Amino acid sequence: MAKNTLLDIKRSLEPHVGSKIMLRANGGRRKTIERTGVLEEIYPSVFIVKLDQEQHTFKRVSYSYADILTESVEVTLCNDDGEVRIHYLSH
């Protein structure tokens, strides 16, 4: 069942490759890290986000679909205006 759920998460992200997204990730010790960038690539176990360079020191980050499933990462897809279009959680 969990494998199908991970596959469902992957499939739900695939059509949004190239779209601007906002990530909210658990940074540990009660920290939440918010990052914006473009969903760059989808792989069988992970997805890659190219971060906005003005805001971040890293160019790319990767997260697994299990991160979304366990709610360690929230993905929000944005319009060109920066407005929230889709908020994706595992539920």
Secondary structure, DSSP 8 states (H G I E B T S, - for coil): -HHHHHHHHHHHHGGGTT-EEEEEEEEETTEEEEEEEEEEEE-SSEEEEEE-TTT-S-SEEEEEHHHHHTTSEEEEEE-TTS-EEEEE---
